[in-house]
Amino acid sequence: MEFQLQRLAALALIDEKLDELQEDFGDLPMKVQDKEKKVSVLLNTVEETKGILLNVKKFCTTAQLTLKELKDKEESFGKQQFLVKNNKEFDAITSEVNHVKTEYERLENQLRTETVKSENLDRILKDQDLDYQTEKEELVTLEKEMRELASSQDEEVKELYIKRDKIFGTIEQNITVEYNRIRAFHRNAAVQVKRNSCSGCYSSIPPQLLVEIRKTENLDSPRHCEHCGRILIPEEFVIDDSLIESI
């Protein structure tokens, strides 16, 4: 059992190192995720505004052409009024002129409104695009920071996982199952006894349990802290990088 606990201690040390490396990222992954969402929302807003502005400008262009056509019609009807032969024809042309004038006035007012709308949308789009570009640049910076941090860790993490797999394969399955179960609740599933206390929850260990822990070679399974359930490693074990290298 002492042999198994030594490997378990080495496994716990490796997991501690891997956890620390993961902590180096801090809240950076969450910042990247939040920034990605914000950039996506801003991009959709920019595209939506562009679509609205495009339709408004299309209307303005079409309206200007239509106004010219209406003006030409009004002038044409005006000339025809001098050529009519009776009142009936005159009244008919006059009705057409009035209709053209009404339509011209309506469209002119709408064009005036849409032109103001277009100018406002241009300003809004400029601000929205500026916000989008700013957030996008910040996202690029965060992603670069993530890549650089990950790159600096790649080799170390890879080496630690190789050692972890090697050690994991030398530990009895019932112990690794127990270790993984505890890690679901406590990151440090196996901890060393220090000053007669569990170094995981700092609770005192009963004298009888301390005796059993020190006689690990006579036990068929590891001993656990009665308070937190962590696996207890004898205080006499030297747990450092040399332990990992020796296995």
C-alpha positions in Angstrom: 0.0 0.0 0.0 2.9 2.3 0.6 3.9 1.8 -3.0 0.4 2.8 -4.1 0.2 5.8 -1.8 3.5 7.1 -3.2 2.1 7.0 -6.7 -1.1 8.5 -5.5 0.8 11.4 -3.9 2.7 11.9 -7.2 -0.6 11.9 -9.1 -2.1 14.4 -6.7 1.0 16.6 -7.1 0.7 16.5 -10.9 -3.0 17.3 -10.7 -2.1 20.3 -8.5 0.4 21.5 -11.1 -2.2 21.1 -13.9 -4.8 23.0 -11.8 -2.4 25.8 -11.2 -1.6 26.1 -14.9 -5.3 26.3 -15.6 -5.7 29.0 -13.0 -3.1 31.0 -14.9 -5.8 31.8 -17.4 -7.9 33.3 -14.6 -11.1 34.8 -15.9 -9.5 35.2 -19.4 -11.6 32.5 -21.1 -14.8 34.0 -19.7 -13.7 37.4 -20.9 -13.1 36.1 -24.4 -16.5 34.4 -24.4 -18.3 37.5 -23.2 -16.4 39.6 -25.7 -17.3 37.2 -28.6 -21.0 37.5 -27.7 -20.8 41.3 -27.6 -18.9 41.5 -30.9 -21.5 39.2 -32.4 -24.4 41.3 -31.2 -22.7 44.5 -32.4 -22.1 43.0 -35.8 -25.7 42.0 -36.2 -26.8 45.5 -35.2 -24.4 47.1 -37.7 -25.7 44.7 -40.5 -29.3 45.5 -39.5 -28.7 49.2 -39.6 -26.9 48.8 -43.0 -30.0 47.0 -44.4 -32.4 49.7 -43.2 -30.2 52.5 -44.5 -29.8 50.7 -47.9 -33.6 50.5 -48.3 -34.0 54.2 -47.2 -31.4 55.3 -49.8 -33.0 53.2 -52.5 -36.3 54.9 -51.7 -34.7 58.3 -51.9 -33.1 57.6 -55.2 -36.4 56.2 -56.7 -38.4 59.0 -55.2 -36.2 61.7 -56.8 -36.7 60.0 -60.2 -40.4 59.7 -59.6 -40.7 63.4 -58.6 -39.0 64.4 -61.9 -41.4 62.3 -63.8 -44.4 63.9 -62.0 -43.0 67.3 -62.7 -42.6 66.5 -66.4 -46.2 65.2 -66.4 -47.5 68.3 -64.7 -45.8 70.5 -67.4 -47.1 68.3 -70.1 -50.7 68.5 -68.8 -50.3 72.2 -68.5 -49.4 72.5 -72.1 -52.4 70.3 -73.1 -54.8 72.6 -71.2 -54.2 75.3 -73.9 -55.0 72.8 -76.7 -58.4 71.5 -75.4 -61.5 72.0 -77.5 -64.1 71.9 -74.8 -64.8 72.2 -71.1 -65.0 68.5 -70.6 -61.5 67.9 -71.8 -60.2 70.9 -69.8 -61.8 69.6 -66.6 -60.3 66.1 -67.2 -56.8 67.5 -67.7 -57.2 69.8 -64.7 -58.2 66.7 -62.6 -55.0 64.9 -63.8 -52.9 68.0 -63.0 -54.4 68.2 -59.5 -53.7 64.4 -59.0 -50.1 64.8 -60.1 -49.6 67.8 -57.8 -51.1 65.9 -54.8 -48.9 62.9 -55.5 -45.9 65.2 -56.0 -46.5 67.0 -52.7 -47.0 63.7 -50.8 -43.9 62.1 -52.2 -41.9 65.3 -51.7 -42.8 65.3 -48.0 -42.0 61.6 -47.7 -38.7 62.1 -49.4 -37.9 65.0 -47.0 -38.6 62.7 -44.0 -36.6 59.8 -45.5 -33.7 62.0 -46.3 -33.5 63.2 -42.6 -33.8 59.5 -41.6 -31.0 58.6 -43.9 -28.7 61.3 -42.4 -29.6 60.1 -38.9 -28.9 56.5 -39.9 -25.6 57.4 -41.4 -24.5 58.9 -38.0 -25.9 56.0 -36.1 -24.2 53.5 -38.3 -20.9 55.3 -37.9 -21.2 55.1 -34.1 -22.3 51.5 -34.2 -19.4 50.5 -36.5 -16.9 52.4 -34.3 -18.2 50.4 -31.3 -18.0 47.2 -33.2 -14.4 47.8 -34.4 -13.4 48.8 -30.9 -14.8 45.6 -29.3 -13.4 43.5 -32.2 -9.9 44.9 -31.6 -10.3 44.1 -27.9 -11.4 40.6 -28.7 -8.3 40.1 -30.9 -6.1 41.3 -28.1 -7.7 38.9 -25.6 -7.5 36.0 -28.1 -3.8 36.8 -28.7 -3.2 36.7 -24.9 -5.0 33.4 -24.7 -2.9 31.9 -27.5 0.4 33.2 -26.0 -0.5 31.8 -22.6 -1.6 28.5 -24.0 1.5 28.3 -26.2 3.8 28.9 -23.2 2.1 26.1 -21.3 1.8 23.5 -24.1 5.0 21.6 -23.5 4.7 21.6 -19.8 1.1 20.5 -19.9 1.9 17.8 -22.4 4.7 16.5 -20.3 2.6 16.5 -17.1 -0.2 14.5 -18.8 2.3 12.0 -20.1 3.6 11.5 -16.6 0.1 11.4 -15.2 -1.0 8.7 -17.5 2.1 6.7 -16.7 1.5 7.0 -12.9 -2.2 6.4 -13.3 -1.6 3.1 -14.9 0.5 1.9 -11.9 -2.2 2.5 -9.3 -4.9 -0.1 -8.5 -8.2 0.6 -10.2 -10.2 0.7 -7.0 -7.9 3.5 -5.7 -8.1 5.5 -8.9 -11.9 5.2 -9.0 -12.0 6.5 -5.4 -9.5 9.3 -6.2 -11.6 10.5 -9.2 -14.8 10.3 -7.2 -13.3 12.6 -4.5 -11.9 15.0 -7.1 -15.5 15.6 -8.2 -15.9 17.4 -4.8 -12.4 18.4 -3.9 -9.6 19.4 -6.4 -7.0 18.1 -4.0 -8.4 14.6 -3.5 -5.3 13.2 -1.8 -3.6 15.4 0.8 -0.8 15.0 3.3 -1.2 14.8 7.0 0.5 17.8 8.6 0.8 18.3 12.4 -1.8 15.6 13.0 -4.3 17.4 10.8 -5.8 17.0 7.3 -4.1 19.6 5.1 -7.2 19.7 3.0 -9.8 20.8 5.5 -7.4 21.4 8.5 -9.5 19.2 10.8 -7.7 17.2 13.5 -7.2 13.5 12.9 -8.0 11.1 15.7 -5.0 9.3 17.2 -6.1 5.8 16.2 -6.5 7.0 12.6 -3.0 8.5 12.7 -1.6 5.1 13.7 -3.4 3.4 10.9 -2.1 6.0 8.4 1.4 5.4 9.5 1.0 1.7 9.0 -0.1 1.9 5.4 1.8 -1.2 4.4 -0.5 -3.3 6.5 -3.7 -1.8 5.1 -5.7 -3.0 2.1 -7.0 0.5 1.2 -6.1 4.2 1.8 -7.5 6.0 4.8 -9.7 9.1 4.6 -10.3 12.2 6.5 -13.4 11.7 8.7 -14.5 15.3 8.0 -13.9 16.0 4.3 -13.4 12.5 2.9 -10.0 13.2 1.2 -7.5 10.4 1.0 -4.7 11.0 3.6 -1.0 10.6 2.7 1.4 9.9 5.6 3.3 13.0 6.8 6.6 11.1 6.5 6.3 11.0 2.7 8.4 13.5 0.8 6.1 15.0 -1.8 8.0 17.1 -4.4 9.1 17.0 -8.0 11.6 14.3 -7.2 8.7 12.0 -6.3 7.3 12.4 -9.8 10.7 11.9 -11.5 11.4 8.7 -9.5 8.4 6.9 -10.8 
